[in-house]
Amino acid sequence: AVDPVARDALADCIEESDRVLTMIRTLMDIAEVEAGMMRLNLEECSIASLLTNVVDLYEIVAEEKGIRVSTDLDGSCTARVDEARLRQVFANLLDNAIKYSPEKSEVKILARSDAGGVRVSFEDRGFGIPPEEQPRIWDRLYRGDKSRSQRGLGLGLSLVKAIVQAHGGSVSVQSEPGKGSRFVVWVPASQTAAQESPASKPPPPAALR
């Protein structure tokens, strides 16, 4: 029989290895965008359906905290995007909203066609982000004081920004300590030839978290 202590040690090693591999893959993804080399598999996609799928994936996580995830999605919202990559964006933002929300609260997701693209917002009632931290939250490995007690690598928002910029879009945050945060993603409905795979060099970041 396997020694229980050795088994637990091995399980810890495997878990840490997975964590390091995830970090390396994420850093490589971000580096690809910065070099203008992230390859996007662009297809016409229903943003509302994609969001619904992500919400379904996080249903159990939200229920465990007693958090209600409400959606207001325009079913006509479509865009030419890399569905798998944009799912990563929405999953990261919903995961954060649930993670940093108090129990028995609500997370709101809104999707609308806007300015030749699609605008999606994630709004929570969490502890918010101090103004001095907001410009830094998009940096690799940065974790604010109140986020350090939560699981995570400090790379989620960096990856969100990288993927959205690879699509020629933008992402921003409005937040007030003690009242919550609202993240807004905008992606163009269609891509120019320069934005086809491989992705073009991303534009300078706007007012980002």
HUFEN-V262677 format. One record per helix or strand of 3 or more residues. SS is the DSSP state (H for helix, E for strand). FROM is the first residue (numbers start at 0). TO is the last residue. If there is no record, write none. Layout:
ss-><SS | SS>
from-><FROM | FROM>
to-><TO | TO>
This chain:
ss-><H | E | H | H | E | E | H | E | E | H | H | H | E | E | H>
from-><3 | 41 | 46 | 58 | 67 | 77 | 82 | 105 | 116 | 130 | 144 | 155 | 169 | 179 | 192>
to-><33 | 45 | 56 | 63 | 72 | 81 | 98 | 113 | 122 | 133 | 146 | 165 | 175 | 187 | 194>
